[in-house]
Structure formats: structure tokens, C-alpha cells
Amino acid sequence: MTVIAAACIQLRSGKDISENTARAEDLIRAAAGDGATYIQTPEMSNVLVRSREELIARIDVLDRDVFVTMARQVAADLGVFVHVGSVAVLAEGGQVANRAVLIAPNGAIVETYDKVHMFDVDLPGGESWRESSTYRAGEQVPVVDLPFGKLGMAICYDIRFPGIFRAQSRLGADILTAPAAFTRQTGQAHWHVLQRARAIENGAYVISAAQGGRHEDGRETFGHSLIVDPWGDVVAELDTDAPGHLVAEIDLARVSKARARIPAIANERDFDCRMTRAFREEPA
């Protein structure tokens, strides 16, 4: 099987996990009704809350997360893979994890991934984020061998760190993922070029579902969920920040063709990098 129908679910998650879950379920079922067998939701699908204290008061451990429970049931009902782009869940020692969850068509959790790179930035206009003050960073990045191909899991800000996607591609990943809650400001500047760059560099599909619009906690996210092919062309895009879904066929045979045309992974070599000082102060 080299051709599958993949879907992105675009959300505008608020503070109420039950409401977010119900809206997402409708969109997941709609995507499956349109033929999708792999369905991805965005980062922070279950809840978006800026206050750490309020977030912790609303979330639970993974096994009791309402959104993941729904996704497992829907995956089993419809016989599809559901990739929950991420949920905020309680972790050990009172910490919080930003965790992606990949669910098989029988409803079983196949793999999880905790976001490695924390979005700690100060943007123009006074917009500031410190994810490390709330979330525990992950340390391992998975590639999952699925019936239709090998899938690498990453989240949002990870897209700015090419090493993750190169490491996954070296392990044979055909599909790279970066489900996101990109800010409107950074999305307008960099969203498309980053997604396309990771696809081109690695000769792989990149699938990234996104949050979009003005959220209940006041943040604004960019939307524009994307599927990019191994040559860097946009296969499908939700050209808006509104909730919705897209479905597109992806042909994994195009991965090997792209890598044969530009064998960047095969041609890659290890090297050392050094600093040279052009001018040195003479001793007194």
C-alpha cells in the first residue's frame, strides 16, 4: 500500500476540554467519512490555557484524558489511525507533558512523544512565551513503522530544529509530522517555508495539523494546516484559521523517487566545525 488518504483536523481549542473534544470528534468523523485512514489533530488538542495553575486544574493523566479516550474510541469505531497532535497531561512529580499520541485502528495507543523543544521566546510587539515554565521537555523522538509507511513524530516548535527530522529520515521515515499551535505572528512569517524546507531536505511528506484563530485565553494562532509532498509542493492546505478538516491522497512511492533524484541523505557526511580568529592581539 503506497497510496493513502491523510487528513488534518484544524481546531480552535478553548479552556473546556469536553467542548474541545466534542468539536474534534465531529471533524474526525467527517474526515473519515471523506475517506481518510490517517487523521491528525493539532498541538494542544484538548485544551489551550495560558495560566499554569489553571491548566493543571483542568488536565489529568494520559489514561484519563477525555480527548485521548474519545480518539481511541473513534479510531476503533471507524478503523482508522488517529494521531492526536498533542494533549497537555499530568506527568510524574506534578509536572506537565505536551504529549502526542498515535492510536491504531483497534483503539490501542501505538506510541507517544513528549515535545522536546520548549517555545521560550520574546517576539516583537511584546508577545512572550515560556513553555519551559510549564512543561517538562521530552528526550526521545520516535519513528513508528506503520502498515503504510514509517512515520516520525514531532510537535510545533520542533519544526525549527532540522536535526530531529533528519534523524527520523535516516531511520527511514516517509512521513514527518509537526502538528502545531503556531502563533499568528510567527506563522505569517515562517509556517509555509519551514514545512516545505523539512520536506525538501528529507524527501519526505510533512503533515501538520494546526490550531487557528483567536482562542478563549487570548492567544492567536495561524491555522493553515498543511500536507507537503517530498518535492516541497503543497498537496493540500486549509487556507484559513477557521476550524475544519482537509483530506488528500499521499503516494509514498514519491518518497523514494524524490530521494533518488536528490540523494541528500545518502550523500551526507560527518564533519567538524571550527572557529578561526582572523586577527589576534599581539602580547604587550
VEXVEXFI-474146 format. One record per residue (C-alpha): residue in one letter; x, y, z. Coordinates in steps of 0.2 Angstrom, whole numbers. Layout:
VEXVEXFI-474146
(site "A", (X, Y, Z))
...
This chain:
VEXVEXFI-474146
(site "M", (0, 0, 0))
(site "T", (8, 16, -6))
(site "V", (-7, 27, -8))
(site "I", (-17, 33, 7))
(site "A", (-29, 47, 11))
(site "A", (-22, 58, 25))
(site "A", (-32, 71, 35))
(site "C", (-28, 86, 45))
(site "I", (-40, 92, 58))
(site "Q", (-39, 111, 62))
(site "L", (-46, 117, 79))
(site "R", (-48, 132, 89))
(site "S", (-47, 124, 106))
(site "G", (-53, 134, 121))
(site "K", (-52, 130, 140))
(site "D", (-66, 117, 141))
(site "I", (-59, 100, 137))
(site "S", (-76, 92, 135))
(site "E", (-82, 105, 122))
(site "N", (-65, 104, 113))
(site "T", (-67, 85, 112))
(site "A", (-84, 85, 105))
(site "R", (-80, 98, 91))
(site "A", (-64, 87, 87))
(site "E", (-74, 71, 86))
(site "D", (-86, 79, 74))
(site "L", (-72, 84, 62))
(site "I", (-63, 67, 64))
(site "R", (-78, 58, 59))
(site "A", (-81, 70, 45))
(site "A", (-63, 67, 39))
(site "A", (-65, 48, 40))
(site "G", (-82, 50, 30))
(site "D", (-72, 58, 16))
(site "G", (-60, 43, 15))
(site "A", (-46, 47, 27))
(site "T", (-37, 32, 36))
(site "Y", (-24, 43, 44))
(site "I", (-31, 58, 54))
(site "Q", (-20, 70, 63))
(site "T", (-26, 84, 76))
(site "P", (-16, 99, 81))
(site "E", (-5, 103, 96))
(site "M", (-14, 105, 112))
(site "S", (-30, 97, 105))
(site "N", (-38, 95, 122))
(site "V", (-35, 112, 130))
(site "L", (-27, 129, 127))
(site "V", (-24, 139, 144))
(site "R", (-10, 151, 147))
(site "S", (-10, 150, 166))
(site "R", (0, 135, 173))
(site "E", (-11, 134, 188))
(site "E", (-27, 134, 178))
(site "L", (-20, 122, 166))
(site "I", (-15, 109, 180))
(site "A", (-33, 111, 187))
(site "R", (-41, 106, 171))
(site "I", (-30, 91, 165))
(site "D", (-27, 73, 170))
(site "V", (-15, 59, 167))
(site "L", (-15, 52, 150))
(site "D", (-25, 36, 154))
(site "R", (-40, 48, 160))
(site "D", (-38, 62, 147))
(site "V", (-55, 65, 139))
(site "F", (-49, 69, 122))
(site "V", (-37, 54, 121))
(site "T", (-51, 42, 127))
(site "M", (-63, 49, 113))
(site "A", (-49, 47, 100))
(site "R", (-46, 29, 105))
(site "Q", (-65, 25, 104))
(site "V", (-67, 34, 87))
(site "A", (-51, 26, 80))
(site "A", (-59, 9, 84))
(site "D", (-76, 13, 78))
(site "L", (-70, 19, 61))
(site "G", (-55, 8, 59))
(site "V", (-43, 22, 56))
(site "F", (-26, 29, 63))
(site "V", (-29, 44, 74))
(site "H", (-14, 55, 78))
(site "V", (-18, 66, 92))
(site "G", (-5, 80, 88))
(site "S", (-3, 83, 107))
(site "V", (-13, 85, 123))
(site "A", (-7, 93, 139))
(site "V", (-7, 79, 153))
(site "L", (-1, 77, 170))
(site "A", (16, 69, 172))
(site "E", (27, 62, 186))
(site "G", (31, 73, 201))
(site "G", (17, 86, 197))
(site "Q", (25, 91, 180))
(site "V", (15, 93, 164))
(site "A", (19, 85, 147))
(site "N", (15, 91, 130))
(site "R", (12, 74, 123))
(site "A", (7, 67, 106))
(site "V", (-2, 51, 105))
(site "L", (-3, 39, 90))
(site "I", (-18, 27, 90))
(site "A", (-21, 12, 80))
(site "P", (-37, 6, 71))
(site "N", (-41, -5, 86))
(site "G", (-40, 9, 98))
(site "A", (-23, 4, 105))
(site "I", (-10, 18, 109))
(site "V", (4, 13, 97))
(site "E", (17, 27, 103))
(site "T", (18, 43, 112))
(site "Y", (30, 58, 111))
(site "D", (34, 72, 123))
(site "K", (39, 88, 114))
(site "V", (57, 91, 115))
(site "H", (60, 109, 111))
(site "M", (51, 122, 123))
(site "F", (45, 138, 115))
(site "D", (54, 151, 126))
(site "V", (54, 167, 115))
(site "D", (51, 186, 116))
(site "L", (43, 191, 100))
(site "P", (41, 209, 93))
(site "G", (26, 218, 100))
(site "G", (28, 211, 117))
(site "E", (22, 194, 114))
(site "S", (31, 182, 125))
(site "W", (31, 163, 129))
(site "R", (40, 152, 142))
(site "E", (34, 134, 139))
(site "S", (48, 128, 150))
(site "S", (40, 136, 165))
(site "T", (25, 124, 162))
(site "Y", (30, 109, 153))
(site "R", (43, 95, 155))
(site "A", (54, 93, 139))
(site "G", (55, 76, 131))
(site "E", (71, 67, 127))
(site "Q", (66, 54, 114))
(site "V", (60, 56, 96))
(site "P", (51, 41, 89))
(site "V", (48, 34, 71))
(site "V", (34, 22, 70))
(site "D", (33, 8, 57))
(site "L", (15, 8, 51))
(site "P", (7, -3, 38))
(site "F", (8, 11, 25))
(site "G", (25, 18, 29))
(site "K", (36, 25, 43))
(site "L", (30, 40, 52))
(site "G", (41, 52, 63))
(site "M", (33, 61, 77))
(site "A", (37, 79, 82))
(site "I", (27, 94, 88))
(site "C", (26, 113, 83))
(site "Y", (42, 122, 88))
(site "D", (52, 106, 84))
(site "I", (50, 111, 65))
(site "R", (64, 124, 68))
(site "F", (76, 110, 73))
(site "P", (81, 101, 57))
(site "G", (91, 88, 66))
(site "I", (75, 79, 73))
(site "F", (68, 76, 55))
(site "R", (85, 71, 48))
(site "A", (87, 58, 61))
(site "Q", (70, 51, 58))
(site "S", (73, 51, 39))
(site "R", (89, 42, 42))
(site "L", (79, 28, 51))
(site "G", (68, 28, 35))
(site "A", (53, 39, 40))
(site "D", (42, 43, 24))
(site "I", (31, 55, 33))
(site "L", (36, 68, 45))
(site "T", (24, 77, 56))
(site "A", (24, 94, 66))
(site "P", (6, 97, 72))
(site "A", (6, 114, 79))
(site "A", (-1, 129, 88))
(site "F", (9, 142, 79))
(site "T", (7, 160, 84))
(site "R", (-1, 171, 71))
(site "Q", (15, 182, 70))
(site "T", (27, 168, 68))
(site "G", (15, 158, 56))
(site "Q", (13, 173, 44))
(site "A", (32, 174, 43))
(site "H", (38, 156, 43))
(site "W", (25, 142, 43))
(site "H", (25, 138, 25))
(site "V", (43, 139, 22))
(site "L", (48, 128, 37))
(site "Q", (36, 114, 32))
(site "R", (42, 114, 14))
(site "A", (60, 115, 19))
(site "R", (59, 100, 30))
(site "A", (50, 90, 16))
(site "I", (63, 96, 3))
(site "E", (78, 92, 14))
(site "N", (72, 75, 18))
(site "G", (62, 70, 3))
(site "A", (48, 66, 14))
(site "Y", (29, 70, 16))
(site "V", (26, 83, 30))
(site "I", (9, 83, 38))
(site "S", (5, 97, 51))
(site "A", (-12, 100, 58))
(site "A", (-14, 117, 66))
(site "Q", (-24, 127, 79))
(site "G", (-31, 143, 71))
(site "G", (-39, 159, 76))
(site "R", (-42, 169, 92))
(site "H", (-43, 157, 107))
(site "E", (-53, 159, 123))
(site "D", (-36, 163, 133))
(site "G", (-32, 177, 121))
(site "R", (-19, 170, 110))
(site "E", (-20, 170, 91))
(site "T", (-14, 155, 81))
(site "F", (-11, 154, 62))
(site "G", (-20, 139, 56))
(site "H", (-16, 134, 38))
(site "S", (-15, 116, 41))
(site "L", (-4, 108, 28))
(site "I", (1, 92, 19))
(site "V", (18, 95, 9))
(site "D", (25, 82, -3))
(site "P", (43, 76, -4))
(site "W", (47, 88, -18))
(site "G", (41, 103, -7))
(site "D", (25, 106, -16))
(site "V", (9, 109, -5))
(site "V", (-3, 95, -8))
(site "A", (-17, 102, 2))
(site "E", (-20, 117, 14))
(site "L", (-34, 124, 24))
(site "D", (-31, 142, 18))
(site "T", (-39, 150, 34))
(site "D", (-38, 150, 53))
(site "A", (-56, 143, 55))
(site "P", (-59, 125, 62))
(site "G", (-61, 112, 48))
(site "H", (-53, 97, 40))
(site "L", (-44, 93, 24))
(site "V", (-41, 76, 16))
(site "A", (-28, 72, 2))
(site "E", (-21, 57, -5))
(site "I", (-2, 54, -2))
(site "D", (8, 42, -13))
(site "L", (23, 36, -3))
(site "A", (31, 29, -19))
(site "R", (35, 48, -22))
(site "V", (47, 47, -7))
(site "S", (59, 35, -15))
(site "K", (58, 45, -31))
(site "A", (62, 61, -23))
(site "R", (77, 53, -13))
(site "A", (83, 46, -29))
(site "R", (83, 62, -38))
(site "I", (91, 72, -24))
(site "P", (100, 59, -13))
(site "A", (104, 71, 1))
(site "I", (103, 58, 15))
(site "A", (114, 46, 6))
(site "N", (127, 60, 2))
(site "E", (128, 67, 19))
(site "R", (145, 66, 28))
(site "D", (151, 69, 46))
(site "F", (162, 84, 48))
(site "D", (170, 95, 61))
(site "C", (166, 114, 63))
(site "R", (179, 126, 69))
(site "M", (181, 144, 74))
(site "T", (196, 154, 66))
(site "R", (201, 171, 73))
(site "A", (207, 182, 59))
(site "F", (216, 195, 70))
(site "R", (225, 191, 86))
(site "E", (231, 204, 99))
(site "E", (250, 205, 100))
(site "P", (257, 202, 118))
(site "A", (261, 219, 126))
